[in-house]
Structure formats: structure tokens, C-alpha cells
Amino acid sequence: MVIGNVKIEGKLFLAPMADVTDFAFRQIAREFGASFSYTEMVSAKALTFGNRKTKDLLITSEIENPVAVQLFGSDKEVFKKALELEDLSKFQIIDLNMGCPAPKIVKNSDGSALMKDIKKASEILQTCVKHTDKPITVKIRLGFDKDVSLDFSKMLEDNGASAITIHGRTREEFYSGKVNLDAIAKVKACLKIPVIGNGDVVDNKTLMEMKETGVDAVMVGRGALGKPYIFSELLQKDIVVNKWDIINQHILLLRQHFSDDYISTYIKKHLLWYLKDEPCGTKVKLQICQEKSLNNCLLILQNFFKK
Ligand SMILES: Cc1cc2nc3c(=O)[nH]c(=O)nc-3n(C[C@H](O)[C@H](O)[C@H](O)COP(=O)(O)O)c2cc1C
């Protein structure tokens, strides 16, 4: 598929997930067949301040080309400044977050709060389109407290978005209930730009259901937690999954940029997800939670997987 001037091989995208989809995880997912990936959401404002931790979110690797950076914020002038930064030159697509439901984001009028203010959202998009040659895509929900997805997505198309991703829930619904596939199908039917469908895809059945909406590509989020190989499964590729190798690769890649102290805390949630469906994993999970040294965590896991 083509987004703006960017060609993407394949139709299975890895969702941006804050504090989860680090560059290493994304690289592994891409190796398992994810066709496209995004940085986790990055504050446009913090970028313009040159914040060190924010810059770390921009780490990417060659295998991710093409890749998108996802920005959040609600001030068009800040977006304009952020787009001028050299730091963004390695990204082929700029994605705007207009769907995040987190209270700390919404209270600053960012993320899904922009779906309550269509004028402000359109001004942000117009400004971004005007200030970069790169395709601008937008990730949305159905709306904030009600479904406004048709009007909102038409506005996005009319103002120069090159594609949209739609998660079929409102902000108020958060993650409850089931994704609204009918609403996604309606949006797809009335837009010319590519539409990426998102929500609740965890296996081939849910993938088929999402595909029936007619969307151009499908984005997988929570289904990839601890399972970056889900993309190979969804592509029905015959693969042998070696979790120990995946964990090792994840940590080795992180070690190229971060200290063991940082990784030992950060990686814990990933390790628990990797261990989720492992038989007799409970004892190991407990040991992992209590262990402070990354090397010791690796030893515990090596013993578990190699036994
Ligand atoms: C832990 C977590 C972090 C997330 N962070 C982001 C983010 O940074 N940007 C974004 O657009 N969506 C974010 N999302 C939303 C996902 O991209 C996706 O839209 C949502 O999880 C629904 O898809 P799923 O049912 O496949 O998980 C996040 C979701 C989770 C669970």
C-alpha cells in the first residue's frame, strides 16, 4: 500500500504503545512480519525543548524503514517547531495522536480531547501538512464521548491527511466492550485515503473480522504484548518461536543504547508478558519481579527456558 509517497509492503501494522513499543521490540516485530511501525507517542513540546528522555523515544533501526514518528500535543505552533527538528529526519511519516484516552494527556487537551474540538484539530493538521513534505497521518478513536468518526475523518481527509488509523471505540469507552467494526466500515466507505483499522485483533478470526470492514491495513496493539511473533502467526507463516532467543535479542538491542540499571526496571513488564502463557511460569515471574540485576534476571530466564 502507499501512504502519501511512502510505499509499505504488507498490511499488518504494529500499534504505537507508550512505554512498550521501544525500538528493540519494534525491530523484533518487524522481523516477524509487521509491515509498519511507529514510535510510541512523543510530546511535540518536549521535543522542542530537546528533552533527553524524549529523544530516546526516537531511536529506530534500519529494518524499520519506513517508520513513523507519532507526535502528540495541541498547540499548532509547537507542532510546527517540532517538524523543523533534524531529529525527525529519519522518519518517513509523521503520525498525529488524536486518540489517546489517558487522563494525563486529555487534561492538557491532547490526544482524544482533540476529537471534541474539530476546529482546533483541523488547524493542527493544516499547519503540519503545510510545514513538511512528509505524509501526515492521524490516529483517532470514534470520538470522545460520542461517535463523531465520520465527520472527523472527512475533516482529516479534506485537510490533507495521507491516511488515518481508527480504533473503534470512543474515549469514554476506553478499552471496554468490543471494538465497533460497523463504525470503522462506515469511515472506510466514505474516505479515499487509506484507512487502517484497529481494535481487538489478536488472532486470525479477529483479523478476518477487521478485514471485512474493508480497511486497507490492520493495526495490532495488545495482541503483540509478549508476542512480537503474532505477525508471523497472522500471516500464517510456519515459524518456530523461541522465547528465550526473543528475550535475549530484546535485551541485547536495548543494551546498545541503555544502561543495565535502566533496562532491569524497564524490561520487567515485557518479561512478564513473555512468560504469560508459559507453563509453571509463576515461580519464575516472582523471582523476576524481585530481582534487581539484569544479569541475574537473564540467568533465571535462561535456566527456565533451557531446562
Ligand atoms: C500500553 C498501551 C500504550 C498505548 N500507547 C499509545 C500511544 O503511544 N499512541 C497511540 O496512538 N496509541 C496508544 N495506545 C493505543 C493502541 O495503539 C491501540 O490503539 C489500542 O491498544 C487498541 O488496539 P488493540 O486492541 O490492538 O490493543 C496504547 C495502548 C496500550 C495498551
The ligand as an SDF file (V2000), in Angstrom:
LIG
                    3D

 31 33  0  0  0  0  0  0  0  0999 V2000
    0.0380    0.2300   26.9630 C   0  0  0  0  0  0  0  0  0  0  0  0
   -0.5670    0.9600   25.8050 C   0  0  0  0  0  0  0  0  0  0  0  0
    0.0210    2.1130   25.3630 C   0  0  0  0  0  0  0  0  0  0  0  0
   -0.5220    2.8110   24.2630 C   0  0  0  0  0  0  0  0  0  0  0  0
    0.1170    3.9100   23.7950 N   0  0  0  0  0  0  0  0  0  0  0  0
   -0.3280    4.5080   22.6560 C   0  0  0  0  0  0  0  0  0  0  0  0
    0.4230    5.5430   22.0300 C   0  0  0  0  0  0  0  0  0  0  0  0
    1.5090    5.9330   22.4760 O   0  0  0  0  0  0  0  0  0  0  0  0
   -0.1160    6.1150   20.9150 N   0  0  0  0  0  0  0  0  0  0  0  0
   -1.3000    5.6950   20.3760 C   0  0  0  0  0  0  0  0  0  0  0  0
   -1.7400    6.2390   19.3550 O   0  0  0  0  0  0  0  0  0  0  0  0
   -1.9920    4.6940   20.9370 N   0  0  0  0  0  0  0  0  0  0  0  0
   -1.5270    4.0780   22.0320 C   0  0  0  0  0  0  0  0  0  0  0  0
   -2.2040    3.0190   22.5460 N   0  0  0  0  0  0  0  0  0  0  0  0
   -3.3970    2.5270   21.8490 C   0  0  0  0  0  0  0  0  0  0  0  0
   -3.0190    1.4200   20.8510 C   0  0  0  0  0  0  0  0  0  0  0  0
   -2.1800    1.9440   19.8380 O   0  0  0  0  0  0  0  0  0  0  0  0
   -4.2760    0.8140   20.2010 C   0  0  0  0  0  0  0  0  0  0  0  0
   -4.9750    1.8370   19.5440 O   0  0  0  0  0  0  0  0  0  0  0  0
   -5.2070    0.1940   21.2310 C   0  0  0  0  0  0  0  0  0  0  0  0
   -4.4910   -0.6150   22.1340 O   0  0  0  0  0  0  0  0  0  0  0  0
   -6.2860   -0.6690   20.5410 C   0  0  0  0  0  0  0  0  0  0  0  0
   -5.7010   -1.6710   19.7710 O   0  0  0  0  0  0  0  0  0  0  0  0
   -5.5870   -3.1920   20.3040 P   0  0  0  0  0  0  0  0  0  0  0  0
   -6.9670   -3.6500   20.6510 O   0  0  0  0  0  0  0  0  0  0  0  0
   -4.9690   -3.9600   19.1610 O   0  0  0  0  0  0  0  0  0  0  0  0
   -4.7170   -3.1660   21.5160 O   0  0  0  0  0  0  0  0  0  0  0  0
   -1.6920    2.3280   23.6390 C   0  0  0  0  0  0  0  0  0  0  0  0
   -2.2900    1.1670   24.1180 C   0  0  0  0  0  0  0  0  0  0  0  0
   -1.7320    0.4700   25.1640 C   0  0  0  0  0  0  0  0  0  0  0  0
   -2.3770   -0.8040   25.6310 C   0  0  0  0  0  0  0  0  0  0  0  0
  1  2  1  0
  2  3  1  0
  2 30  2  0
  3  4  2  0
  4  5  1  0
  4 28  1  0
  5  6  2  0
  6  7  1  0
  6 13  1  0
  7  8  2  0
  7  9  1  0
  9 10  1  0
 10 11  2  0
 10 12  1  0
 12 13  2  0
 13 14  1  0
 14 15  1  0
 14 28  1  0
 15 16  1  0
 16 17  1  0
 16 18  1  0
 18 19  1  0
 18 20  1  0
 20 21  1  0
 20 22  1  0
 22 23  1  0
 23 24  1  0
 24 25  2  0
 24 26  1  0
 24 27  1  0
 28 29  2  0
 29 30  1  0
 30 31  1  0
M  END
$$$$
